[in-house]
C-alpha cells in the first residue's frame, strides 16, 4: 500500500509539473491582452466619448452572445473528445468535423445577424447600425479563430495555442490603434482593426490545424457531429447563462440609464476582468485538459488530488492580485483612463472578485464535467443568470451601474454554491481550508499595507510601479511568515519553475 501511495504521489507531482509548464506557456495568452489593454484603454478613452464606447460595448456584447449560441457546443466538445478520437485513430474525422462545423454555424449566424440588423435598422440606435456590418464580420472571422484554438488546447499544444493567440492579439490591437488614431474612425476602427488582424493570422491557423488532421470537407462525419451535439448542446444554455452573468447588465444599464454609463461601466469592468484573468485563465485553460487526461488514464482518486492542488495554487495566485487591485484601484484608473472614465474605479476590485469566483466555479464543477453531466452545468448557470437579471432590474434604477457590479459578484457566489453542492455526488471537492486561510491573511496584510502607505498619494505611473513591487515583497514575506508555503512546496516550486523554463527553451549559460 505504501508503494502504491508513493507511486501516486510521484505521479501527482509529474502531472502538476507538466501542468505548471503549460500554465506558464498559457500565461502570455492572458498577459498580452492585459498589457495591450493598458495601451489601448488610455488611447480609446481619450479618443472616444463614453456614448461611442457604450455603443461599441453593446455591439461586441451582442456579437459574443451570437457566437456563444453558434460555437459553444463545439468548443466544449473539442476539449472533451480530442483524446477519445485520437485513441480511435480518427484524428482526420475529428479535425474535419470541427473545422466545417465551425465554418457553417458561424457563416449562418453572421448571415442571420446581418439580415436581422437591416430589418430593424429603423428602430435601432444610429451608433449600433453604423457598427453592424463590421460587427458581423468580427462574428465570423474572430470567432472562428478563437474557437479553433481550442484544438491546440485540447491536444496540450500550449506553444501553438500561445503563439497564435498572442500574435493575433498584437496584430489586431496594433491595427485597431491605427484606425482609431490616424483616420479617427472611433469604435468602428476598433472592430475593423480586430477583423483585419485576425485575417492576417488566418492562414497560419489553418496551417497548424492541418498538422493536427485533415481540413477536407470529406472528413465532416455525421457520427462525430452527433457526438459533439450530444455532449455540447446542453452547454449552449449554460454558455448563454454565463453571457447573461457577464454582459446582460450592459443592456439593462443602457435601457434604464444611458449609453454613457454603459461606457463607464464597460471600461472599468474590462480592466478589472483582464487583470484578474492574467491568473485565472492560464490555470483554467490548463486544468480542463489535465483533469480529463488524468481522469481517463489514472482514475478519479488521482484527479481529486490534482483538483485540490489546483485549488491551493489558484488561491495563492489570485488572492494577492485581488487585494492588490482593491488597494491601487484609484491610482490604476487615474493612470490608465481618460478623466471622463475615472469615477468608475471602485468597480475594478468588485469585477476582479467576480472573475476569481468564476475560476473557482470551474474548479468546483470538475466532477460534473468529467462525468459528462452538462445538464447540471446548464441548470446552475441558468439559475444564477436569472438571479442576476432580476437583481439588476431591481437595483440599477436605484443605485446605477455600481449595482450591476455587486449583483455580478452575488450571482457568481450563488453559482459557486450550486456547483459545489451538485458536483459532490460525482467528485467531492476537497478544499484545503487552513492553507487558503493563511493565503487570504497574507494577501490582506499586503493590501492593507499598500493602502495605508500609498493611498493618499496622487495617481502616477511611478507611484503605481512602487505599489506593485512593494506589494509583491510584502505578500511573499507575509506568506512565508504565516506558514502558507511549506519547505517541501518551496522545493517543488523551484523544480516546477526550472522545468517550465527548460521547456520554454531558457537555459543557464
C-alpha positions in Angstrom: 0.0 0.0 0.0 2.8 2.3 0.9 4.4 1.7 -2.5 1.2 2.5 -4.2 0.8 5.7 -2.2 4.3 6.7 -3.0 3.8 6.0 -6.7 0.6 8.1 -6.6 2.4 11.0 -5.0 5.2 10.8 -7.7 2.6 10.6 -10.5 0.7 13.6 -9.0 4.0 15.6 -8.9 4.7 14.8 -12.5 1.1 15.8 -13.5 1.4 19.1 -11.7 4.9 19.8 -13.0 3.6 19.3 -16.6 0.6 21.4 -15.8 2.8 24.2 -14.4 4.9 24.3 -17.6 1.7 24.5 -19.7 0.3 27.2 -17.4 3.4 29.3 -17.9 3.0 28.9 -21.7 -0.6 30.0 -21.5 0.3 32.9 -19.3 1.3 35.1 -22.2 -2.1 34.4 -23.8 -3.6 36.5 -20.9 -0.6 38.7 -20.3 -0.5 40.2 -23.8 -4.2 41.2 -23.8 -3.8 42.7 -20.3 -0.8 44.6 -21.4 -2.3 45.8 -24.7 -5.4 46.9 -22.7 -3.0 49.1 -20.7 -2.1 50.7 -24.0 -5.4 50.7 -25.8 -7.6 51.9 -22.9 -5.7 55.2 -22.4 -5.9 55.7 -26.2 -9.5 54.7 -26.7 -10.9 56.5 -23.6 -9.2 59.7 -24.8 -10.4 59.3 -28.4 -13.9 58.0 -27.9 -16.8 59.6 -25.9 -18.5 57.5 -23.3 -21.5 57.2 -25.6 -19.4 55.9 -28.5 -17.7 53.4 -26.2 -21.1 52.4 -24.9 -22.3 51.6 -28.5 -19.1 49.6 -29.0 -19.7 47.7 -25.8 -23.3 46.8 -26.8 -22.3 45.6 -30.3 -19.4 43.5 -29.0 -21.7 42.1 -26.3 -24.3 41.1 -28.9 -21.7 39.5 -31.1 -20.3 37.5 -28.2 -23.8 36.2 -27.5 -24.5 35.1 -31.1 -21.0 33.5 -31.1 -21.8 31.5 -28.0 -25.0 30.2 -29.5 -23.2 29.2 -32.7 -20.0 27.7 -31.2 -20.2 26.8 -27.5 -21.5 23.3 -28.3 -18.4 22.7 -30.5 -15.9 24.4 -28.1 -16.8 22.2 -25.2 -16.8 19.0 -27.3 -13.4 19.8 -28.8 -11.7 19.6 -25.4 -13.8 16.5 -24.3 -13.4 14.4 -27.4 -10.0 15.1 -28.8 -8.3 12.3 -26.9 -11.2 9.9 -27.5 -10.9 10.2 -31.3 -7.2 10.2 -31.1 -7.4 6.8 -29.3 -9.6 5.5 -32.2 -7.2 6.7 -34.8 -9.8 9.1 -36.3 -8.0 12.4 -35.9 -8.8 13.4 -39.5 -12.5 13.0 -38.9 -12.3 14.9 -35.6 -10.5 17.9 -37.2 -12.5 17.9 -40.4 -15.8 17.8 -38.4 -14.6 20.6 -36.1 -13.5 23.0 -38.8 -16.5 22.6 -41.0 -19.0 22.6 -38.2 -17.4 25.9 -37.0 -17.4 27.4 -40.5 -21.0 26.5 -41.3 -22.5 27.6 -38.0 -20.6 30.9 -37.9 -21.5 31.6 -41.5 -25.2 31.0 -40.9 -25.1 33.1 -37.7 -23.4 36.0 -39.4 -26.0 36.0 -42.3 -28.9 35.9 -39.9 -27.5 38.7 -37.7 -26.9 40.9 -40.7 -30.4 40.3 -42.0 -32.0 41.0 -38.6 -29.9 44.2 -38.2 -31.0 45.6 -41.5 -34.6 44.5 -41.0 -34.8 46.5 -37.8 -32.4 49.3 -38.7 -35.1 52.0 -38.3 -35.6 51.2 -34.6 -32.0 50.5 -33.6 -29.8 53.4 -32.3 -27.8 55.0 -35.2 -24.5 54.1 -33.4 -25.4 50.5 -33.4 -26.5 50.5 -37.1 -23.2 52.1 -38.1 -21.2 49.3 -36.3 -23.4 46.5 -37.6 -21.5 45.4 -40.7 -18.1 45.3 -39.1 -19.6 43.7 -36.0 -21.0 40.8 -38.2 -17.6 40.4 -39.8 -16.0 40.1 -36.4 -18.6 37.5 -35.5 -17.5 35.2 -38.4 -13.7 35.8 -38.6 -12.7 36.5 -35.0 -14.7 33.7 -33.5 -13.5 31.1 -36.0 -10.0 31.9 -34.9 -10.9 31.8 -31.2 -12.8 28.5 -31.4 -10.3 26.7 -33.5 -7.6 27.5 -30.9 -9.4 25.0 -28.6 -8.0 22.2 -30.7 -4.4 23.1 -29.6 -5.6 23.4 -26.0 -7.3 20.0 -26.1 -4.1 18.5 -27.6 -2.0 20.0 -24.9 -0.2 22.0 -27.6 0.3 25.0 -25.4 3.0 26.5 -27.5 0.9 26.6 -30.7 -2.0 28.0 -28.8 0.0 30.7 -27.1 1.9 31.8 -30.3 -1.2 32.1 -32.4 -3.2 33.8 -29.7 -0.5 36.3 -28.8 0.3 37.0 -32.4 -3.3 37.6 -33.3 -3.8 39.9 -30.2 -0.8 42.0 -31.0 -1.6 42.3 -34.7 -5.3 43.1 -34.1 -4.5 45.6 -31.4 -1.9 47.4 -33.4 -4.4 47.8 -36.3 -7.2 49.0 -34.0 -4.9 51.7 -32.5 -4.0 52.8 -36.1 -7.7 53.1 -37.2 -8.7 54.9 -34.1 -5.8 57.4 -34.0 -5.0 58.1 -37.7 -8.3 58.0 -39.7 -10.0 58.5 -36.3 -12.8 56.0 -37.1 -13.8 55.7 -33.4 -15.4 52.5 -32.3 -15.7 51.3 -35.9 -11.9 51.5 -36.1 -11.5 49.2 -33.1 -13.6 46.5 -34.7 -12.1 46.9 -38.2 -8.6 46.5 -36.7 -9.6 43.4 -34.9 -11.1 41.8 -38.0 -8.1 42.6 -40.2 -5.7 41.4 -37.5 -7.4 38.0 -37.4 -7.5 37.7 -41.1 -3.7 38.2 -41.3 -3.1 35.3 -39.0 -5.9 33.1 -40.5 -3.6 31.2 -42.9 -1.1 30.3 -40.1 -4.0 29.0 -38.1 -5.1 26.7 -40.9 -1.5 25.5 -41.4 -1.4 24.4 -37.7 -4.8 22.8 -37.9 -3.7 20.8 -40.9 -0.9 19.4 -38.9 -3.5 18.0 -36.4 -5.7 16.4 -39.1 -7.4 16.8 -42.4 -9.3 20.0 -43.4 -11.1 18.3 -46.2 -15.0 18.5 -46.1 -14.9 14.8 -46.8 -14.0 14.3 -43.2 -17.1 16.1 -41.9 -18.7 13.0 -40.4 -22.2 12.7 -39.1 -21.3 10.5 -36.1 -18.6 12.9 -34.9 -21.0 15.9 -35.2 -23.7 13.8 -33.3 -21.1 13.2 -30.5 -20.4 16.9 -30.4 -24.1 17.8 -30.3 -25.0 15.2 -27.7 -22.3 16.5 -25.4 -22.2 20.1 -26.3 -25.8 21.3 -26.9 -26.7 21.3 -23.2 -23.7 23.6 -22.8 -25.4 26.2 -25.1 -28.0 27.3 -22.5 -25.1 27.3 -19.9 -23.0 29.5 -22.2 -25.9 31.9 -22.7 -26.4 32.0 -19.0 -22.7 32.7 -18.5 -23.1 35.5 -21.0 -26.0 36.9 -19.1 -24.0 36.8 -15.9 -21.2 38.9 -17.5 -22.8 41.1 -20.2 -26.6 41.4 -19.7 -26.1 44.2 -17.3 -24.8 46.4 -20.1 -28.2 46.3 -21.8 -30.1 46.9 -18.5 -27.8 49.9 -17.8 -28.3 51.2 -21.3 -32.0 50.9 -21.2 -32.6 52.2 -17.7 -29.7 54.8 -17.6 -27.6 55.9 -20.6 -25.1 54.6 -23.1 -22.6 56.9 -21.4 -22.9 54.9 -18.2 -22.5 51.7 -20.3 -19.2 53.1 -21.5 -18.0 54.0 -17.9 -19.0 50.6 -16.6 -17.6 48.7 -19.5 -14.1 50.3 -19.3 -13.7 49.6 -15.6 -15.2 46.1 -15.9 -12.9 45.3 -18.8 -9.8 46.4 -16.9 -10.6 44.6 -13.7 -11.5 41.4 -15.6 -8.4 41.4 -17.8 -6.0 41.9 -14.9 -7.6 39.1 -12.9 -7.8 36.8 -15.9 -4.0 37.0 -16.1 -4.0 34.4 -13.4 -7.5 32.8 -13.7 -7.4 31.9 -17.4 -3.9 30.2 -17.6 -4.9 28.0 -14.7 -8.4 27.3 -16.0 -7.2 26.6 -19.6 -4.6 24.2 -18.2 -6.8 22.5 -15.7 -9.5 21.2 -18.1 -7.4 19.0 -20.3 -5.1 17.9 -17.4 -8.1 16.8 -15.3 -9.7 15.0 -18.3 -6.5 13.2 -19.2 -5.8 12.3 -15.5 -9.3 11.0 -15.1 -9.3 9.0 -18.3 -5.8 7.5 -17.8 -5.3 7.4 -14.0 -8.7 7.4 -12.4 -10.8 9.6 -10.2 -8.8 9.4 -7.0 -5.7 11.0 -8.5 -7.9 13.5 -10.4 -9.3 14.6 -7.0 -5.8 15.2 -5.7 -5.0 17.3 -8.7 -8.2 19.3 -8.2 -7.2 20.0 -4.6 -3.8 21.1 -5.5 -5.1 23.4 -8.3 -7.4 25.0 -5.6 -4.4 25.8 -3.5 -2.3 27.2 -6.3 -5.3 29.1 -7.6 -5.8 30.8 -4.2 -2.1 31.5 -3.8 -2.0 33.4 -7.2 -5.4 35.1 -7.2 -5.8 36.4 -3.6 -2.9 38.8 -3.7 -3.9 40.1 -7.1 -7.5 40.7 -5.8 -6.3 42.6 -2.6 -3.8 44.4 -4.7 -6.3 45.6 -7.2 -8.6 46.8 -4.4 -5.7 48.8 -2.8 -4.5 50.5 -6.1 -7.8 50.9 -8.0 -7.9 54.7 -7.8 -4.3 55.1 -8.9 -4.8 52.5 -11.6 -7.7 54.2 -13.2 -6.0 57.6 -12.8 -3.1 56.4 -14.8 -4.7 54.3 -17.5 -8.0 56.0 -18.4 -9.2 59.4 -19.5 -10.6 61.8 -17.0 -14.2 61.1 -18.1 -13.9 57.4 -17.1 -12.0 57.6 -13.7 -15.1 57.9 -11.4 -15.8 54.1 -12.0 -12.6 53.0 -10.2 -14.5 51.1 -7.4 -15.7 48.6 -10.0 -12.2 47.2 -10.5 -12.0 45.2 -7.3 -15.6 44.1 -7.5 -15.2 42.8 -11.0 -11.9 41.1 -10.1 -13.8 39.3 -7.3 -16.4 38.1 -9.8 -13.6 36.8 -12.1 -12.0 35.0 -9.2 -15.3 33.4 -8.2 -15.8 32.3 -11.9 -12.4 30.5 -11.7 -13.5 28.7 -8.5 -16.7 27.7 -10.2 -14.7 25.9 -12.9 -12.6 24.1 -10.3 -15.8 23.1 -8.3 -17.5 21.8 -11.4 -14.8 19.4 -12.4 -16.9 16.4 -11.2 -19.9 17.1 -13.4 -17.7 17.9 -16.4 -15.7 14.6 -16.1 -18.9 12.6 -15.7 -20.5 14.5 -18.7 -23.4 15.8 -16.6 -23.6 19.0 -18.7 -27.3 19.5 -17.9 -26.3 20.2 -14.3 -23.9 23.0 -15.5 -26.8 24.3 -17.6 -29.3 24.5 -14.8 -26.8 26.0 -12.4 -25.9 28.8 -14.7 -29.5 29.4 -15.7 -30.4 29.9 -12.1 -27.5 32.3 -11.4 -28.3 34.2 -14.6 -31.9 34.6 -13.8 -31.0 35.9 -10.3 -28.5 38.4 -11.9 -31.1 39.8 -14.3 -33.8 40.2 -11.7 -31.4 41.8 -9.3 -30.1 44.2 -11.9 -33.6 45.2 -12.9 -34.5 45.9 -9.3 -31.3 47.7 -8.2 -29.8 49.5 -11.2 -32.7 52.1 -11.4 -31.9 53.0 -7.7 -28.2 52.7 -7.4 -26.9 53.0 -11.0 -24.1 51.0 -12.7 -22.4 50.2 -9.3 -25.3 47.9 -8.5 -24.6 45.9 -11.6 -21.1 45.2 -10.3 -22.3 44.0 -6.9 -25.0 41.8 -8.4 -22.4 40.1 -10.6 -20.5 39.1 -7.5 -23.6 37.9 -5.8 -24.6 35.8 -8.8 -21.2 34.1 -9.0 -21.4 33.3 -5.3 -24.8 31.7 -5.9 -23.3 29.8 -8.9 -20.3 28.6 -6.9 -22.6 27.3 -4.1 -24.8 25.5 -6.6 -21.8 24.0 -8.4 -20.1 22.9 -5.2 -23.3 21.2 -3.9 -24.3 19.5 -7.1 -20.8 18.3 -8.1 -20.1 16.5 -4.8 -22.0 13.3 -5.7 -19.7 12.8 -8.7 -16.4 14.0 -7.3 -16.0 15.7 -3.9 -14.0 18.9 -3.9 -11.5 18.8 -1.1 -10.7 22.4 -0.2 -7.5 23.0 1.9 -9.2 25.5 4.2 -6.4 26.1 6.6 -3.9 26.8 3.7 -6.4 29.1 2.0 -6.9 31.0 5.3 -3.2 31.7 5.5 -3.1 32.8 1.9 -6.0 35.2 2.5 -4.4 36.6 5.6 -1.1 37.2 3.8 -2.9 38.9 0.9 -5.0 41.1 3.3 -1.8 42.2 5.1 -0.3 43.2 1.7 -3.4 45.1 0.6 -3.7 46.9 3.9 -0.1 48.0 3.8 -0.3 49.4 0.3 -3.5 51.3 1.1 -2.2 52.8 4.4 1.2 53.8 3.0 0.3 54.9 -0.5 -3.4 55.5 -0.5 -3.3 59.3 -0.1 -0.7 59.9 -2.8 -1.8 61.3 -6.2 -2.0 58.9 -9.1 1.1 58.5 -11.2 3.0 55.7 -13.1 5.8 55.9 -10.5 3.5 55.5 -7.5 1.7 52.6 -9.2 5.0 50.9 -10.0 6.3 51.2 -6.4 2.9 49.9 -5.1 3.3 46.8 -7.3 6.8 46.0 -6.2 6.1 46.7 -2.6 3.0 44.5 -2.7 4.9 41.5 -4.1 7.6 41.8 -1.4 5.1 42.2 1.4 2.9 39.3 0.2 5.9 36.9 -0.1 7.2 37.8 3.4 3.7 37.5 4.9 3.0 34.2 3.2 6.3 32.7 4.5 5.8 34.1 8.0 2.3 32.6 8.2 3.4 29.2 7.0 1.5 29.5 3.8 4.3 27.9 1.8 5.9 24.8 3.3 9.6 23.7 2.8 8.7 20.8 0.5 6.4 23.1 -1.5 9.2 25.7 -1.9 11.5 23.0 -3.2 8.7 21.7 -5.5 8.0 25.2 -6.8 11.7 25.6 -7.6 11.7 22.4 -9.6 8.5 23.4 -11.3 10.0 26.7 -12.3 13.2 25.2 -13.6 11.3 22.6 -15.6 9.0 25.2 -17.1 11.9 27.5 -18.0 13.7 24.5 -19.6 10.5 23.7 -21.7 10.4 27.3 -22.8 14.0 26.9 -24.0 15.6 29.1 -21.4 18.9 27.6 -20.2 21.6 28.8 -17.9 24.7 29.9 -19.6 
